Amino acid sequence: MARQSHTALTALGTKTNVYTAGAAVLTMTAADVTNFEQVTHAGKVVVIAHNTGASAYTVTVESVVDALGRTGDITTYSMAAGAYAAFGPFDLEGWKQTDGKLYFKASNVAVKFGVIAGLE
């Protein structure tokens, strides 16, 4: 099955006048523990995770081999109950999958994800 696709919130920046109602709201979506997660990766992506559960759960972000033959997966990062975590910003090198996406996943649906892109 297909991964759950997330739509990244585009960071508005500090020198903008477009902070209208709702323009900076980060949508959090429950993890799909069967099919996992993806977001279009155009560079400098940050993944925000919130463990809304009563137990610790894990988050993984999948890397790809970089120009020097290295990988750097963030593997089963443990999040305490109620915790928030920020991962990234992820550059294209080492993180952009062949389909142009960034892949990530959680061990339980109690983990909710939001994604921010367009960081400078």
Protein Blocks (a to p, Z undefined) as FASTA:
>chain_A
ZZddddddddebjabcklcghklcccdddddfknopadddebjiacddddfbfbdcdddd
dddddfkopacddehiacdehiacdedjddfehpacfkopacdddfbfkbccdddehiZZ
